[in-house]
Each structure stands twice: as C-alpha cells, then as structure tokens.
Amino acid sequence: MKTIFSTGQLAHNPTHEISDGALQPAVEIPARAEMVRDRILQTAFGAVLEPDDFGMAPLQRVHDADYLAFLESFWTRWTNAGRSGEAFPFVWPVRGLRKDPAPDHIDGLLGRYSFDAGTPMGEHTFAAARASANSALTAARLVAGGEASAFALCRPPGHHAAADYYGGYCFLNNAAIAAQWLRDAGAERVAVLDVDYHHGNGTQSIFYERDDVLFLSIHADPREEYPYFLGHADETGTGAGDGFNANFPLELGADWRIWSAALDVALKRIEAHRPDTLIVSLGLDPYQNDPISKFRLTGEDFTRMGAALARAGLPTVFVMEGGYAVDALGVNCVNALAGFANA
Ligand SMILES: [Zn+2]
C-alpha cells in the first residue's frame, strides 16, 4: 500500500491550543505525521510518495467559496490588524445573532468561520491544509486507477471541518474532498467510515442530504465528549439523504468488544450500500493511552480493525484523522494499515 504525504503539511506548526480552561501545549503537531511516516519507512510498509497539486477546484466542490477565501486571506487580515502569532476565535453567531452581513474585522470572521476555540491558525495553516487535501486526492486517484488501497497521511486532519467552518484541528475536510472527487471521477456510490474517537461532524454535515455518499461514524457519545453538538444515533440523514447517515455513539471506556460490535453493524450497512470505494477516516485516538480520549483499544486492536475493514472487499482509501499519543501513533497506524493489507 502506498502512502501519500508532503512535507508541506508540516508547515502548520501550532505551539498552543485552548483546552481544559487554559492555554496548553498544542497536541495536533507536525511530529504526529513524522512519527507515522517514520514507522512506515522503518517497517518498509510501502512507498511514501509526494502528492500532486489538484488546485482549488476539488476544494470548491466541498467547501463554500467565501470560507475558502477566508482561509486564504486569513494571515493578511490577521497581520493587517496588528496581530502576530496564533489566532483563536472568541465570539460566535449563535442563536439569535446574525451570520449576515459578514463582519469586516478578523475577530468577527474567525467566529463566523469556526465552531470552537481549540484550533489555532497561523501563517502557514492554509498551505499545510491544502497539502493535506492534496494527499487525500492523490490517494483517491490511485485507488480510482486500480490500486486496491492507498493511505493519505493527512495532517492537519479534516473530519471536523464542514463546508463553511473549521474546528477540531481541521480546516479542509480531506475525506469529504476525496469522496466528492471520486464521485466526480465516475464512482456512483461512496461510503465514508469514520473510526476516529470523535464524531466526524464535518463529514456528516457535508453529505447529510445526499444518498450517494453514505457516512458512518463510530465515536464517543457526544453527551460526554467533543464535539457535543452532533453525533447522536438519531441523526440518520434528511431529504434524499434520509437513511444514509449512521452514527454509533459508544460509552466512554469502550473496549474492542464493544467497539467491534459497532464496526460489524457498520460494515453490514456499507455492504448494503454497494459503494464503488470505501474511505476510512482513520483516527488513531480510540487508543487506550491517547491523552485526550477515553476508549480502550490496544495496539493489536488496530491490526484487528484493519483486518475487519479488509473483509468488506472494497477499494479503500485510508485518510488519517486524529490520534495524539504521539509515541504510539506510528505503530498503531501501521498496525491498522498492515492489518488491512495482510488480511
Ligand atoms: Zn479525534
């Protein structure tokens, strides 16, 4: 299995984030990607290739033009306001406040285009996010071209980013961009299975009214865990998408026995959808020692996960999402990929 990764993805290099009521050291850091890449090379798992630049068009198929313009112009606006360093939003257009007209001030724009204060933005954030999306697109093209599978070593991650907002360390929704590109390249149906510890609220919202892209997510119950405001079991899609969204919220502390039971149900639903391609939003944060998560999957469980995914028998694009136990990230990620490849 080939891995797609660009060192350009490392340029987004935050030092801090806001979490647990304090300015803390950032956890979504370049070392995450470097650990995974190094493990792939050490174990000779497969080639690591640079992505091609797909330009803005595939991003515009998923994200709103004004949101992309905001991301692109953010640093200029931030520095023109006399700021330096990392930006955090602190005011949002919640119930009763207006989203239009758009504010002119960067602080208003940060709130308009975000949904949390935990996601630092800096000078190179958009360039790194674009490189990450290009890795997903290049992996999707490999699979569309006949490869059985490919791994997009995406970082920054994507599954919390919606059509018009960022958050959860995510700016461009890499999995959604890959899914839409596959549809545009001729796939009739795509399934996106999100195994990250956190609900993939961005991906869900992007495809919620569509029946061509089935979205499924196995994650910590949003009553107890981020992102809190989406990811319940009764969210099943709307309009044409009614029945094409499936959430599996699990209790904190869930182990492989509980987690894999949800996976079995999800795989049956994917089989019924008969997708041309499966995209796996591969979060490694269900891991038992993840610093911000509370599931209890072991390193060996990720091997089992990969093997279970292989049984779907589908061309599969793996897109990396979260996972913050940096020292174990490479092992767990390659366990999942090797579990798939060796099944
Ligand atoms: Zn996560």
Residues whose N, C-alpha, C, O or C-beta is under 5 A from the ligand:
A	BS01	ZN	D196 Y197 H198 G283 D285 G322
